[in-house]
Amino acid sequence: MVECILDQSVLLAKNLTMFFLEGGDPVLAKLRILLSTIGALAYAIGVSTACAQGSQARGAPDPVEPDTIVGPDARGLWVGPVGEPDQYFPIVAAENGAVPDGVQALPVDIFTTRDFYRDRALWTDARYFRCNSPGGLEAQWGALQFPTIGDHPPESAAWGYCDRDYPRSEIVSPYPFATAKAHYAALLEEARAKGGPTVYTQATLPNWNGVYERNRAKTASWYYGGILQIPTYLTLLTPEYQTRFVQQMYHYAATNAPQWPGSYCEPEGFMRRFAQYATTSPRVMMTPALVQVLNTGVTNFMTHIHIGREFTEDGSVPHLGAAVARWYGETIGFWDQDALITWTSNIQGWIAHGAHEHSNSLQTIEVYTPRKNEAGELVGLKHEAVLYDPEAFVEPVRIVQYWERTRELNEGEPYTYLECIQTIYPINGRATPVTPGTIFEYEVPDMYGRPWAQVWDKYYEQGMQKPTETDIFNFE
């Protein structure tokens, strides 16, 4: 319990330092940081209570879910198919070049700049992004059906709400571990203290087999990118990955040149498992030795949880097979009574569009626990993941999602195994549909050298100067 309190005290101190040392930020930015500080204090109390109840390594209080998003979003809170039901309304603070009441626009922002790299000192100011959330900015040109970019883009881009944000304290891990290895060891020790890990036979194994639906509400997770300001997101990242994130945002905002890997039938990447509009219907299949989670997006996602196995640690990261990074990593796990606890490592660094890039150092600790109704029947799963990536994150972060069980594995539509046939290619820097029989010049990208950035560098960033400043979000 003491460790949990100390961990949250460090977080509180970081937020207080950030509040008092950022003298140049506007009042709204300071208010957001102050609210995060208050949230950290409240969260510390909550986590300490959870620790007192038994575990210092899992089961902390769920992140707070807000009742709305930052915007702009022409579909409002609607996440369904094409169209917008009558009860849903656009969430836009100001549109078509107008500025929200009470907000003073900056002389230059991400929609009007000639060089976003040289604007690094402005990245702490939400107004530089017109108070867009990452999701709102990505959708400006109509990526999610209805554009908000205005009549003379990109200068006419819409604003989100500057007085809305999400507390950073609800995103960073509430647990006192610096590495996935230490976190997994603590969870394993807790299981052993209770006589575990639990060993099941096929007859005694919990029956989680079934098809599930993840909660895709825009307010359900910070990782969906709709509930937080971009400067808050940047505080989670190291300087290099801050730059990469803003680079991505710029090419959504100003050049309208998104480079979504799935558009080109490239791998979706490990973090796409958590995205709002991907892997929405996980299928869980269980044996005592291996649990499989099967899903689809543009391609197939398969997680194999190897129960009771241990990683080999003779490489740069722990691994099961050869020391070669895998697109979706390798996963070991164990049971602590009815909780399935996993550790994933050996992940290929990549991007999930609209979110941060991750490195080959990414490792996750994930805990799956059953959700039951009053009759004791399984109705879903809680999926808690803590992400450790010292190259990308300044400290570990947490994602909590809920899955609703919808049917048995042998009911409804069978699983469709996807094969992506490429019809879109990056031609002159833009994702361009190509019809059969077309002959065109194509440059094969370096798949392990950030192929999206290769396109941006070549076609849109000539003459820009990548800055070398120190981390403007540094807490030290």
Secondary structure, DSSP 8 states (H G I E B T S, - for coil): -HHHHHHHHHHHHHHHHHHHH-TTS-HHHHHHHHHHHHHHHHHHHHHHHHHHTT-SSS--------SS--S-BTTTT--SSSS--TT---B-SB-TT---TT----SS-TTT-S-TGGGGGGTTSGGGGTT--HHHHHTTTSTTSS--S-SSTTTT--B--TT----GGGTB--SS-SSHHHHHHHHHHHHHHTT-SB---TTTS----EEEEE---TTS-GGGSSSS-HHHHHTTB-HHHHHHHHHHHHHHHTS-----GGGGT----GGGGG-TTSS-S-EEEE-SSEEEEEEESSSEEEEEEEET---B-SSSS-BSSSSS-BTT-EEEEEEETTEEEEEEE-B--EE-TTS-EE-TT-EEEEEEEEEE-TTS-EEEEEEEEEEE-TTTBSS-EEEEEEEEEEE-TTSSS----------EEEETTEEEE--TT---------TTS-HHHHHHHHHH-TT--------TT---
